[in-house]
Amino acid sequence: MISKFLPGSGWLKQVGLLLLLLSSAAMAVEDVVKFSDESLRPRYQQLLEELRCPKCQNQNLADSNSAISQDLRAEVQRLLGEGLTDAEIKEYLKNRYSEFILYRPELNRATWFLWAAPVVLVLLGGLIVLRLSRRKKPSASQESDIPVRSTDQQQRLDELLNSHKRGSE
Amino acid sequence: MNRLPLFIPFALCLALGAFLFFSLGKDPLDLPSALVGEPFPEFVLEELHEPERQVSTEDFDGQVLLVNVWATWCFACRIEHPWLNSLAKDGVVIVGLNYKDHRKLAQDWLQERGDPYQFSIFDPRGILGIDLGVYGAPETYLVDAEGVIRHRRVGVVDERVWNEEFRELYQQLVDEANDQ
């Protein structure tokens, strides 16, 4: 436990532990955003989730702590305060940072494939499964009439096996 | 039995592998720019050396020029700077955009390393930066005589990049501007 590594004993340790716990709370307060109208907050959160940090690339604005993300968060907050709709804010940022900034890309000539691919793949997969299952059905009913080897054939088979054994000796 | 269909998954995997393999060489920071072909965004900001002077796109004055986004905190800008100096010496008009920086630090920096800029826009809060879609420094924009952005480079512009991406287009734009 941490208390082992703290100097002093008894209550002093406990105070030390308490201070440690409080320090993390103090740091967490740093990036609190203030809104004049609290109803904007959920929209703000939602937008930050859906907007991509242009610098760090695989994080959204909510997760990233890079300088540009901080600026863009402030910008989103400012635009919300000015009364722009979510779509207008996205458009505003798209005009500056290109479509790259949208984690949910718009449907257009360059992105239709992204949107269509899952549907097409599921349909294709379903089709293949359907075809395979249809093909199996008749053969399953014929399982009982696998041709039985005639004595003639069995003889030939034994001969072949034996000749192989002899050959390898 | 026709075995050709059995190779379809294999072919698909091969195609996917080839696509991923050739994507490896791409620079992930090379984002498509929303502003190429668009007019340079309007701005009114202070000049870096003369705080009382306001500069705007009107100061571009119909010249073909480069706008170079830089800052003292940007390490790559130091690497890029000598090449900008030599471009300026060759008569290329460069406008500095000092991005999210401190005035005094920026002035000292230019004093020390040479000032290739015809004038410097001072943008301590990154306002013009956001309008330009800047997400780091250095970045360099080639602006034509009509004030339209024709090319954008994210990252260092050195001799190699200049020759590969800028030289030809720059010369062509200058020639066009002279013809009119």
HADDOCK unambig.tbl for C-alpha pairs under 7 A between the chains (distance, minus, plus):
assign (segid A and resid 54 and name CA) (segid B and resid 135 and name CA) 6.43 0.50 0.50
assign (segid A and resid 55 and name CA) (segid B and resid 135 and name CA) 6.01 0.50 0.50
assign (segid A and resid 68 and name CA) (segid B and resid 135 and name CA) 5.73 0.50 0.50
assign (segid A and resid 95 and name CA) (segid B and resid 34 and name CA) 5.79 0.50 0.50
assign (segid A and resid 96 and name CA) (segid B and resid 34 and name CA) 5.71 0.50 0.50
assign (segid A and resid 96 and name CA) (segid B and resid 35 and name CA) 6.71 0.50 0.50
assign (segid A and resid 96 and name CA) (segid B and resid 130 and name CA) 7.00 0.50 0.50
assign (segid A and resid 96 and name CA) (segid B and resid 131 and name CA) 5.85 0.50 0.50
assign (segid A and resid 96 and name CA) (segid B and resid 132 and name CA) 5.90 0.50 0.50
assign (segid A and resid 96 and name CA) (segid B and resid 133 and name CA) 4.52 0.50 0.50
assign (segid A and resid 97 and name CA) (segid B and resid 33 and name CA) 6.72 0.50 0.50
assign (segid A and resid 97 and name CA) (segid B and resid 34 and name CA) 5.94 0.50 0.50
assign (segid A and resid 97 and name CA) (segid B and resid 133 and name CA) 4.71 0.50 0.50
assign (segid A and resid 98 and name CA) (segid B and resid 32 and name CA) 6.47 0.50 0.50
assign (segid A and resid 98 and name CA) (segid B and resid 33 and name CA) 5.83 0.50 0.50
assign (segid A and resid 98 and name CA) (segid B and resid 34 and name CA) 4.45 0.50 0.50
